[in-house]
Amino acid sequence: MSYLLRVSVSLRGEKSWSLKLRDEFTEQFLALHPGVEVRDRHTFPIPHLSLVEMVAGQTRVADQTPEQVAAFALGNELSEEVLNASAIVISTPMNNWGPPSSLKAWFDRIINAKTYYREIPAFKGIPITFIVASGGIFSFSDTTKHDHLRPLLVECVTRLGADDYMFVNCDPTIPLDAKELASDAPESGYLRAQREIPPAAARIRQ
Ligand SMILES: Cc1cc2nc3c(=O)[nH]c(=O)nc-3n(C[C@H](O)[C@H](O)[C@H](O)COP(=O)(O)O)c2cc1C
């Protein structure tokens, strides 16, 4: 089964700019790739790693004790979900100049002995799209040096062999939330982000 894995982070529901863009991305992706299914993973319920889960994740699967196999169950499920995806879209807010902690918890589960030490790297050939929303401007201008989110996202996926990643940048969202700026105004960060979707949605694993 071929599927688009949507990793979603925002808790703001219909108010969320990253989720709105995720939905527009999905619509365009499915129009271009009919028959592909959608699989959703929200990061909010993913707990921080306990010690036993941490050790299990760092242990090669063949060497795991039965207790470690059990402790690795969620890590394994999340990893398999990534390994078998035809494309991945990760939509996230910026929180305190970096990733929301639940997105970090997701990365802490999917980067493990199973995904890290592979002949064929885990993310090789899987198109990844990052949709990033932030209250202020961080994707361009002299504030980019304070952006610790995008560099972390790139580091995490390229360490797992990603060779095809793109960004859809929605910033600043403060004037949109405050209704000082319409989302379709020429200077809107949302409008700019919408224009970044078509080339990103065209990609699928070959
Ligand atoms: C705890 C918290 C921390 C935040 N930190 C930042 C930040 O460092 N920089 C920024 O530009 N916006 C920050 N924001 C604002 C969000 O990035 C912004 O509201 C974004 O649009 C949320 O994504 P969403 O619209 O998809 O829900 C923060 C919001 C919260 C709740």
The ligand as a Gaussian input file, in Angstrom:
#p B3LYP/6-31G(d) Opt

LIG

0 1
 C        4.969000      27.989000      23.396000
 C        5.060000      28.781000      22.120000
 C        6.277000      29.213000      21.668000
 C        6.376000      29.948000      20.485000
 N        7.597000      30.336000      20.057000
 C        7.714000      31.044000      18.918000
 C        8.999000      31.446000      18.449000
 O       10.039000      31.145000      19.010000
 N        9.038000      32.200000      17.311000
 C        7.908000      32.555000      16.628000
 O        8.026000      33.225000      15.599000
 N        6.679000      32.161000      17.033000
 C        6.564000      31.412000      18.158000
 N        5.330000      30.984000      18.577000
 C        4.155000      31.273000      17.728000
 C        3.790000      30.099000      16.792000
 O        4.923000      29.639000      16.090000
 C        2.724000      30.553000      15.803000
 O        1.545000      30.878000      16.516000
 C        2.388000      29.531000      14.744000
 O        1.538000      30.095000      13.795000
 C        1.723000      28.277000      15.351000
 O        1.541000      27.303000      14.344000
 P        0.060000      26.948000      13.836000
 O       -0.518000      28.220000      13.263000
 O        0.267000      25.913000      12.789000
 O       -0.707000      26.444000      15.023000
 C        5.200000      30.259000      19.758000
 C        3.967000      29.818000      20.226000
 C        3.892000      29.095000      21.383000
 C        2.540000      28.632000      21.877000

